[in-house]
Amino acid sequence: MALARGYAATDASKPLAPFTFERREPNADDVAISIQYCGVCHSDIHTVRNEWKNAVYPIVPGHEIVGVVTAVGSDVTKFKVGDKVGVGCFVDSCVGCASRDLDNEQYMPGLVQTYNSVEADGKTATQGGYSDHIVVKEGYVLSIPDNLPLDATAPLLCAGITLYSPLRHWNAGPGKKVAILGMGGLGHMGVKIAHAMGAEVTVLSHSLSKKEDGLKLGADHYYATSDAETFTKLAGSFDLIICTVGVAIDWNAYLGLLKVDGSMVIVGAPEDAIPVHAFSLIPGRRSLSGSMIGSIKETQEMLDFCGKHDIVSEIETIGIQEINEAYERVLKSDVRYRFVIDMASLAA
């Protein structure tokens, strides 16, 4: 076992603090990674504060991990020491299941999350990227395109794939009108990716305070949802709406913005049940759907797509010592648009 240093939550009510723990030595199919940067996801906050009622402490959060390979097992063929790599939201899955679907493994039983989960041995807790290194099976390690900077690439491992997957699945592209609901850490990635796919992109945001950013990042149109006229003007306009917000909204009003056969896809996670009237769906043969992250195969496809189009996240880099303040700022939407931890700060 190798000693690792990081920051962990030990209780829902306590701030994250320095934490030392053990990582396994690489097995024959493992890759050891020195973590350079780790993005801060709202899921980290939900988990460490036990808002989803599934926290098992201590928890080292972080599933937007990028770094450099420091060692590989004897059976590893895809990576070598010095490679730039990433690790996303899960580090193992049910390889023994007859029903395993590599294109949809994020929805299959046996998924092992990067943190707050249990390794395949059924005993060892997984710990995430707010740490100095990690050991991961080769099949769950991702290649980072050479032209992408590591720090701004980190959020692609969750925010990027969370938006890329539904945009690809629902065929965003030329001739399609796509609305991104919410202009935050997820939403701004949706704008960039949908624009690169060739769709006509509209941002739907509570106010126009980020309009300049949205248009600069690739949106064709930007509307304030606090203005009732928006819902009248845009009724029946969109093939696809991606909802990135996690707060209560008037779901029926937004469904009314879809064309016939249009889909509204939820990637944000509101706490309360979603109230939808049947007649918001029936007359227009509309759909309300959900999407999680993406498979390892699709995540690599997303990274390659972002490399081709020079897409990275808009970030603010912080030291690990600033993580508790960063959490509070995320809750206030006081970041444009994603915090990334420089893990070299662990040595400070």
RODODO-774749 format. One record per residue (C-alpha): x, y, z; residue in one letter; residue number from 0. Coordinates in steps of 0.05 Angstrom, whole numbers, plus 5000, padded with zeros to 4 digits. Example, Ala and Ser with C-alpha at 12.3 -4.5 7.8 and 13.67 -1.06 7.14 Angstrom:
// residues 2
+------+------+------+------+------+
:   px :   py :   pz : resn : resi :
+------+------+------+------+------+
: 5246 : 4910 : 5156 :    A :    0 :
: 5273 : 4979 : 5143 :    S :    1 :
+------+------+------+------+------+
***
This chain:
// residues 348
+------+------+------+------+------+
:   px :   py :   pz : resn : resi :
+------+------+------+------+------+
: 5000 : 5000 : 5000 :    M :    0 :
: 5022 : 5071 : 4986 :    A :    1 :
: 5007 : 5130 : 5030 :    L :    2 :
: 4964 : 5185 : 4998 :    A :    3 :
: 4949 : 5255 : 5021 :    R :    4 :
: 4886 : 5294 : 5007 :    G :    5 :
: 4827 : 5330 : 5037 :    Y :    6 :
: 4767 : 5293 : 5065 :    A :    7 :
: 4699 : 5302 : 5096 :    A :    8 :
: 4690 : 5263 : 5161 :    T :    9 :
: 4620 : 5287 : 5177 :    D :   10 :
: 4563 : 5323 : 5141 :    A :   11 :
: 4569 : 5384 : 5185 :    S :   12 :
: 4645 : 5392 : 5185 :    K :   13 :
: 4690 : 5426 : 5134 :    P :   14 :
: 4737 : 5386 : 5091 :    L :   15 :
: 4805 : 5379 : 5124 :    A :   16 :
: 4874 : 5347 : 5110 :    P :   17 :
: 4870 : 5271 : 5109 :    F :   18 :
: 4920 : 5215 : 5100 :    T :   19 :
: 4899 : 5146 : 5073 :    F :   20 :
: 4926 : 5086 : 5035 :    E :   21 :
: 4922 : 5072 : 4960 :    R :   22 :
: 4936 : 5002 : 4933 :    R :   23 :
: 4999 : 4987 : 4895 :    E :   24 :
: 4984 : 4978 : 4820 :    P :   25 :
: 4960 : 4909 : 4800 :    N :   26 :
: 4978 : 4881 : 4732 :    A :   27 :
: 4920 : 4918 : 4699 :    D :   28 :
: 4926 : 4983 : 4738 :    D :   29 :
: 4952 : 5052 : 4721 :    V :   30 :
: 4982 : 5097 : 4776 :    A :   31 :
: 4969 : 5172 : 4765 :    I :   32 :
: 4999 : 5233 : 4797 :    S :   33 :
: 4939 : 5280 : 4802 :    I :   34 :
: 4955 : 5350 : 4776 :    Q :   35 :
: 4885 : 5381 : 4778 :    Y :   36 :
: 4815 : 5362 : 4801 :    C :   37 :
: 4751 : 5398 : 4784 :    G :   38 :
: 4699 : 5415 : 4837 :    V :   39 :
: 4630 : 5387 : 4820 :    C :   40 :
: 4565 : 5405 : 4855 :    H :   41 :
: 4557 : 5330 : 4865 :    S :   42 :
: 4617 : 5334 : 4912 :    D :   43 :
: 4579 : 5382 : 4956 :    I :   44 :
: 4515 : 5340 : 4955 :    H :   45 :
: 4555 : 5278 : 4974 :    T :   46 :
: 4599 : 5305 : 5030 :    V :   47 :
: 4540 : 5341 : 5062 :    R :   48 :
: 4499 : 5277 : 5056 :    N :   49 :
: 4443 : 5312 : 5018 :    E :   50 :
: 4431 : 5248 : 4979 :    W :   51 :
: 4430 : 5207 : 5043 :    K :   52 :
: 4484 : 5158 : 5019 :    N :   53 :
: 4549 : 5186 : 5048 :    A :   54 :
: 4598 : 5137 : 5080 :    V :   55 :
: 4654 : 5175 : 5116 :    Y :   56 :
: 4710 : 5191 : 5110 :    P :   57 :
: 4701 : 5216 : 5038 :    I :   58 :
: 4756 : 5244 : 4994 :    V :   59 :
: 4714 : 5275 : 4938 :    P :   60 :
: 4732 : 5291 : 4866 :    G :   61 :
: 4715 : 5257 : 4800 :    H :   62 :
: 4742 : 5307 : 4750 :    E :   63 :
: 4814 : 5283 : 4753 :    I :   64 :
: 4872 : 5297 : 4707 :    V :   65 :
: 4945 : 5280 : 4716 :    G :   66 :
: 5006 : 5243 : 4691 :    V :   67 :
: 5020 : 5168 : 4691 :    V :   68 :
: 5075 : 5149 : 4740 :    T :   69 :
: 5072 : 5073 : 4736 :    A :   70 :
: 5034 : 5018 : 4698 :    V :   71 :
: 5021 : 4945 : 4712 :    G :   72 :
: 5052 : 4890 : 4671 :    S :   73 :
: 4989 : 4877 : 4630 :    D :   74 :
: 4976 : 4951 : 4613 :    V :   75 :
: 4982 : 4966 : 4538 :    T :   76 :
: 4946 : 5032 : 4526 :    K :   77 :
: 4987 : 5077 : 4572 :    F :   78 :
: 5059 : 5091 : 4591 :    K :   79 :
: 5095 : 5132 : 4642 :    V :   80 :
: 5089 : 5206 : 4626 :    G :   81 :
: 5022 : 5203 : 4589 :    D :   82 :
: 4970 : 5257 : 4604 :    K :   83 :
: 4907 : 5221 : 4628 :    V :   84 :
: 4840 : 5232 : 4662 :    G :   85 :
: 4793 : 5195 : 4709 :    V :   86 :
: 4719 : 5210 : 4711 :    G :   87 :
: 4660 : 5190 : 4753 :    C :   88 :
: 4671 : 5115 : 4758 :    F :   89 :
: 4730 : 5068 : 4763 :    V :   90 :
: 4700 : 4999 : 4753 :    D :   91 :
: 4636 : 4964 : 4731 :    S :   92 :
: 4605 : 4895 : 4727 :    C :   93 :
: 4653 : 4862 : 4678 :    V :   94 :
: 4624 : 4794 : 4694 :    G :   95 :
: 4552 : 4810 : 4677 :    C :   96 :
: 4525 : 4777 : 4614 :    A :   97 :
: 4483 : 4839 : 4603 :    S :   98 :
: 4541 : 4887 : 4607 :    R :   99 :
: 4535 : 4941 : 4553 :    D :  100 :
: 4599 : 4980 : 4542 :    L :  101 :
: 4560 : 5036 : 4508 :    D :  102 :
: 4514 : 5045 : 4568 :    N :  103 :
: 4555 : 5019 : 4627 :    E :  104 :
: 4538 : 5080 : 4669 :    Q :  105 :
: 4467 : 5053 : 4675 :    Y :  106 :
: 4486 : 4980 : 4690 :    M :  107 :
: 4490 : 4945 : 4758 :    P :  108 :
: 4558 : 4940 : 4791 :    G :  109 :
: 4582 : 5011 : 4777 :    L :  110 :
: 4639 : 5031 : 4823 :    V :  111 :
: 4641 : 5106 : 4833 :    Q :  112 :
: 4707 : 5143 : 4839 :    T :  113 :
: 4691 : 5162 : 4911 :    Y :  114 :
: 4639 : 5144 : 4964 :    N :  115 :
: 4635 : 5074 : 4935 :    S :  116 :
: 4667 : 5006 : 4947 :    V :  117 :
: 4720 : 4972 : 4905 :    E :  118 :
: 4706 : 4907 : 4870 :    A :  119 :
: 4734 : 4870 : 4931 :    D :  120 :
: 4672 : 4892 : 4968 :    G :  121 :
: 4713 : 4919 : 5026 :    K :  122 :
: 4757 : 4978 : 5006 :    T :  123 :
: 4726 : 5047 : 5001 :    A :  124 :
: 4741 : 5087 : 4938 :    T :  125 :
: 4771 : 5156 : 4949 :    Q :  126 :
: 4772 : 5211 : 4897 :    G :  127 :
: 4814 : 5265 : 4866 :    G :  128 :
: 4823 : 5316 : 4922 :    Y :  129 :
: 4888 : 5278 : 4933 :    S :  130 :
: 4959 : 5271 : 4907 :    D :  131 :
: 4952 : 5206 : 4868 :    H :  132 :
: 4904 : 5151 : 4848 :    I :  133 :
: 4908 : 5079 : 4822 :    V :  134 :
: 4856 : 5059 : 4770 :    V :  135 :
: 4844 : 4999 : 4723 :    K :  136 :
: 4869 : 5012 : 4653 :    E :  137 :
: 4799 : 5007 : 4623 :    G :  138 :
: 4775 : 5066 : 4663 :    Y :  139 :
: 4832 : 5113 : 4648 :    V :  140 :
: 4823 : 5164 : 4592 :    L :  141 :
: 4872 : 5196 : 4544 :    S :  142 :
: 4876 : 5272 : 4544 :    I :  143 :
: 4889 : 5304 : 4476 :    P :  144 :
: 4957 : 5338 : 4473 :    D :  145 :
: 4929 : 5406 : 4454 :    N :  146 :
: 4884 : 5412 : 4515 :    L :  147 :
: 4912 : 5444 : 4579 :    P :  148 :
: 4904 : 5398 : 4639 :    L :  149 :
: 4873 : 5449 : 4687 :    D :  150 :
: 4816 : 5470 : 4641 :    A :  151 :
: 4806 : 5399 : 4617 :    T :  152 :
: 4790 : 5371 : 4686 :    A :  153 :
: 4716 : 5391 : 4686 :    P :  154 :
: 4706 : 5355 : 4620 :    L :  155 :
: 4709 : 5289 : 4660 :    L :  156 :
: 4641 : 5304 : 4690 :    C :  157 :
: 4611 : 5369 : 4665 :    A :  158 :
: 4635 : 5357 : 4594 :    G :  159 :
: 4609 : 5286 : 4587 :    I :  160 :
: 4544 : 5302 : 4624 :    T :  161 :
: 4526 : 5351 : 4568 :    L :  162 :
: 4559 : 5315 : 4510 :    Y :  163 :
: 4522 : 5250 : 4522 :    S :  164 :
: 4450 : 5276 : 4515 :    P :  165 :
: 4470 : 5324 : 4459 :    L :  166 :
: 4498 : 5265 : 4420 :    R :  167 :
: 4442 : 5217 : 4439 :    H :  168 :
: 4387 : 5266 : 4418 :    W :  169 :
: 4425 : 5284 : 4354 :    N :  170 :
: 4442 : 5357 : 4365 :    A :  171 :
: 4472 : 5384 : 4301 :    G :  172 :
: 4458 : 5424 : 4239 :    P :  173 :
: 4385 : 5440 : 4230 :    G :  174 :
: 4369 : 5427 : 4304 :    K :  175 :
: 4347 : 5481 : 4353 :    K :  176 :
: 4376 : 5467 : 4422 :    V :  177 :
: 4363 : 5505 : 4486 :    A :  178 :
: 4409 : 5501 : 4546 :    I :  179 :
: 4371 : 5517 : 4610 :    L :  180 :
: 4419 : 5547 : 4660 :    G :  181 :
: 4486 : 5581 : 4647 :    M :  182 :
: 4530 : 5551 : 4701 :    G :  183 :
: 4584 : 5499 : 4706 :    G :  184 :
: 4543 : 5448 : 4666 :    L :  185 :
: 4506 : 5498 : 4622 :    G :  186 :
: 4567 : 5534 : 4594 :    H :  187 :
: 4595 : 5467 : 4571 :    M :  188 :
: 4529 : 5452 : 4537 :    G :  189 :
: 4534 : 5518 : 4499 :    V :  190 :
: 4604 : 5503 : 4475 :    K :  191 :
: 4591 : 5431 : 4455 :    I :  192 :
: 4524 : 5442 : 4421 :    A :  193 :
: 4554 : 5500 : 4382 :    H :  194 :
: 4612 : 5456 : 4359 :    A :  195 :
: 4562 : 5403 : 4337 :    M :  196 :
: 4530 : 5454 : 4291 :    G :  197 :
: 4464 : 5465 : 4327 :    A :  198 :
: 4428 : 5532 : 4334 :    E :  199 :
: 4439 : 5545 : 4409 :    V :  200 :
: 4395 : 5586 : 4456 :    T :  201 :
: 4410 : 5598 : 4529 :    V :  202 :
: 4351 : 5603 : 4576 :    L :  203 :
: 4374 : 5636 : 4640 :    S :  204 :
: 4338 : 5669 : 4698 :    H :  205 :
: 4369 : 5737 : 4680 :    S :  206 :
: 4411 : 5768 : 4625 :    L :  207 :
: 4471 : 5778 : 4671 :    S :  208 :
: 4513 : 5726 : 4634 :    K :  209 :
: 4488 : 5742 : 4564 :    K :  210 :
: 4555 : 5769 : 4541 :    E :  211 :
: 4589 : 5705 : 4563 :    D :  212 :
: 4537 : 5661 : 4532 :    G :  213 :
: 4542 : 5694 : 4464 :    L :  214 :
: 4618 : 5693 : 4467 :    K :  215 :
: 4619 : 5619 : 4483 :    L :  216 :
: 4575 : 5601 : 4423 :    G :  217 :
: 4502 : 5615 : 4438 :    A :  218 :
: 4462 : 5645 : 4380 :    D :  219 :
: 4407 : 5672 : 4426 :    H :  220 :
: 4399 : 5687 : 4500 :    Y :  221 :
: 4333 : 5697 : 4537 :    Y :  222 :
: 4314 : 5713 : 4609 :    A :  223 :
: 4263 : 5664 : 4637 :    T :  224 :
: 4243 : 5715 : 4690 :    S :  225 :
: 4208 : 5751 : 4632 :    D :  226 :
: 4140 : 5719 : 4619 :    A :  227 :
: 4144 : 5742 : 4546 :    E :  228 :
: 4201 : 5692 : 4535 :    T :  229 :
: 4152 : 5634 : 4541 :    F :  230 :
: 4103 : 5666 : 4493 :    T :  231 :
: 4155 : 5684 : 4442 :    K :  232 :
: 4191 : 5616 : 4443 :    L :  233 :
: 4131 : 5570 : 4448 :    A :  234 :
: 4141 : 5508 : 4405 :    G :  235 :
: 4211 : 5528 : 4385 :    S :  236 :
: 4260 : 5474 : 4406 :    F :  237 :
: 4278 : 5404 : 4384 :    D :  238 :
: 4317 : 5394 : 4449 :    L :  239 :
: 4322 : 5428 : 4516 :    I :  240 :
: 4377 : 5406 : 4564 :    I :  241 :
: 4359 : 5426 : 4636 :    C :  242 :
: 4421 : 5435 : 4678 :    T :  243 :
: 4389 : 5469 : 4738 :    V :  244 :
: 4376 : 5435 : 4804 :    G :  245 :
: 4321 : 5481 : 4830 :    V :  246 :
: 4246 : 5483 : 4825 :    A :  247 :
: 4219 : 5508 : 4758 :    I :  248 :
: 4153 : 5509 : 4722 :    D :  249 :
: 4163 : 5444 : 4683 :    W :  250 :
: 4100 : 5451 : 4644 :    N :  251 :
: 4119 : 5520 : 4619 :    A :  252 :
: 4186 : 5494 : 4593 :    Y :  253 :
: 4155 : 5434 : 4560 :    L :  254 :
: 4112 : 5483 : 4522 :    G :  255 :
: 4176 : 5509 : 4488 :    L :  256 :
: 4186 : 5443 : 4452 :    L :  257 :
: 4167 : 5428 : 4381 :    K :  258 :
: 4125 : 5367 : 4363 :    V :  259 :
: 4169 : 5306 : 4380 :    D :  260 :
: 4215 : 5351 : 4420 :    G :  261 :
: 4251 : 5326 : 4483 :    S :  262 :
: 4269 : 5359 : 4548 :    M :  263 :
: 4327 : 5324 : 4582 :    V :  264 :
: 4344 : 5331 : 4656 :    I :  265 :
: 4417 : 5330 : 4677 :    V :  266 :
: 4410 : 5374 : 4738 :    G :  267 :
: 4381 : 5341 : 4800 :    A :  268 :
: 4325 : 5379 : 4835 :    P :  269 :
: 4311 : 5354 : 4906 :    E :  270 :
: 4235 : 5353 : 4899 :    D :  271 :
: 4190 : 5310 : 4856 :    A :  272 :
: 4176 : 5339 : 4786 :    I :  273 :
: 4103 : 5359 : 4775 :    P :  274 :
: 4084 : 5349 : 4702 :    V :  275 :
: 4014 : 5352 : 4672 :    H :  276 :
: 3999 : 5298 : 4622 :    A :  277 :
: 3975 : 5349 : 4572 :    F :  278 :
: 4043 : 5383 : 4572 :    S :  279 :
: 4067 : 5320 : 4536 :    L :  280 :
: 4009 : 5288 : 4499 :    I :  281 :
: 3989 : 5339 : 4446 :    P :  282 :
: 4059 : 5350 : 4420 :    G :  283 :
: 4083 : 5279 : 4429 :    R :  284 :
: 4137 : 5310 : 4473 :    R :  285 :
: 4184 : 5273 : 4519 :    S :  286 :
: 4214 : 5288 : 4587 :    L :  287 :
: 4277 : 5246 : 4597 :    S :  288 :
: 4339 : 5241 : 4640 :    G :  289 :
: 4413 : 5230 : 4627 :    S :  290 :
: 4469 : 5216 : 4674 :    M :  291 :
: 4542 : 5217 : 4651 :    I :  292 :
: 4568 : 5173 : 4595 :    G :  293 :
: 4605 : 5108 : 4585 :    S :  294 :
: 4681 : 5105 : 4584 :    I :  295 :
: 4677 : 5096 : 4508 :    K :  296 :
: 4633 : 5158 : 4501 :    E :  297 :
: 4676 : 5198 : 4549 :    T :  298 :
: 4737 : 5185 : 4507 :    Q :  299 :
: 4697 : 5205 : 4445 :    E :  300 :
: 4678 : 5270 : 4481 :    M :  301 :
: 4751 : 5285 : 4498 :    L :  302 :
: 4773 : 5272 : 4426 :    D :  303 :
: 4716 : 5317 : 4402 :    F :  304 :
: 4737 : 5372 : 4450 :    C :  305 :
: 4809 : 5364 : 4427 :    G :  306 :
: 4788 : 5372 : 4355 :    K :  307 :
: 4747 : 5435 : 4370 :    H :  308 :
: 4793 : 5464 : 4425 :    D :  309 :
: 4738 : 5460 : 4477 :    I :  310 :
: 4755 : 5465 : 4551 :    V :  311 :
: 4719 : 5492 : 4612 :    S :  312 :
: 4720 : 5564 : 4635 :    E :  313 :
: 4755 : 5557 : 4703 :    I :  314 :
: 4779 : 5591 : 4766 :    E :  315 :
: 4839 : 5554 : 4796 :    T :  316 :
: 4844 : 5548 : 4871 :    I :  317 :
: 4889 : 5516 : 4923 :    G :  318 :
: 4862 : 5458 : 4962 :    I :  319 :
: 4862 : 5501 : 5025 :    Q :  320 :
: 4807 : 5543 : 4993 :    E :  321 :
: 4760 : 5485 : 4981 :    I :  322 :
: 4710 : 5501 : 5037 :    N :  323 :
: 4703 : 5573 : 5013 :    E :  324 :
: 4696 : 5548 : 4942 :    A :  325 :
: 4637 : 5504 : 4963 :    Y :  326 :
: 4601 : 5564 : 4991 :    E :  327 :
: 4615 : 5603 : 4928 :    R :  328 :
: 4587 : 5547 : 4885 :    V :  329 :
: 4523 : 5549 : 4925 :    L :  330 :
: 4519 : 5624 : 4911 :    K :  331 :
: 4534 : 5614 : 4836 :    S :  332 :
: 4596 : 5656 : 4848 :    D :  333 :
: 4642 : 5624 : 4798 :    V :  334 :
: 4650 : 5630 : 4723 :    R :  335 :
: 4644 : 5573 : 4711 :    Y :  336 :
: 4680 : 5516 : 4746 :    R :  337 :
: 4730 : 5513 : 4804 :    F :  338 :
: 4792 : 5470 : 4792 :    V :  339 :
: 4839 : 5451 : 4848 :    I :  340 :
: 4914 : 5456 : 4834 :    D :  341 :
: 4937 : 5394 : 4872 :    M :  342 :
: 5008 : 5421 : 4876 :    A :  343 :
: 4978 : 5463 : 4933 :    S :  344 :
: 4978 : 5401 : 4977 :    L :  345 :
: 5052 : 5412 : 4986 :    A :  346 :
: 5042 : 5483 : 5012 :    A :  347 :
+------+------+------+------+------+
***
